[in-house]
Amino acid sequence: MGQIKATVKDGRLVVHMPTNLPEGLEVDLVTDDDLDAESRAKLHAALQASAKEAEQGLGRPATEVLASLSQG
């Protein structure tokens, strides 16, 4: 999934289009208004690369990553 656009209305986010995200998934939202054009382009490139890796099954579950970090 690529970028998700939303608008704030009455203090809530209204997503502009349907998503294929699983029901109940929590997502972290970050505004990009503090990014300059170069930083924004790098962010979008990294997000697209990450999404492609996930589609190819190359990612690791977050629980696995966090567990490995706590074992330090």
N, C-alpha and C positions, 0 to 999 in steps of 0.2 A: 504494500500500500504506500502510496506517495504522501504528499503533503495533504493535511486536512485543514480546510479553511472554515472558520467560524466567526460569528459576530456576537458581541456582547449585547444582550437585550434584557433589560430589567435585572441586571446583575447575573444573568445566566448566559452560558455559551450556547448559541444556536448553530449547529453544524449545517453547512450549506448543501451537503449531499449525503446519501446513505453511505455507510461504511460496511466492510466485511469483518469488522472486529468482533471477537466473541462477546457474547452477552455477559455483563458483569465485570469485564476487564476494566481495571483502573489505569488511567493514563496520566502522565505528568505533562502539563502544558507549560510552555515557555514562550513569552512574547519575544518577537525578534526585532522590536523597534529600536533596540540599542545597538544593533549590528550595522556596520557599514556594508557597502555593496560587496566588497571582497570577502568579508567574514561570512556574510549571508550565502554567497556562492559556495564557499568551502563547506558550510554547514549542510546545504542542500546536496552537494556532491557526496558527502559522507553519509547522509541519510539514505540516499539512493543506493549507494554501494552496500550499505548494511541491509537494506530491504532485499536486494538481489541475493546476498549471501544467505539470508533467512529463507528465501524461496528455494534455494538450492540445498537446504538442510545443513548448512555449514555453521549455524549458530549453536550456542550452548544454552540450556535453560538457565534462567537467572538464579534459580535455587542452587544449581550446581556451582555457578560462579561464586555466589555468596558463601557457600559452604567451603569452597577451596580457600577463600580469603580468610575465613575465620579460623582455619587450620594453620594459617600463617607460616 
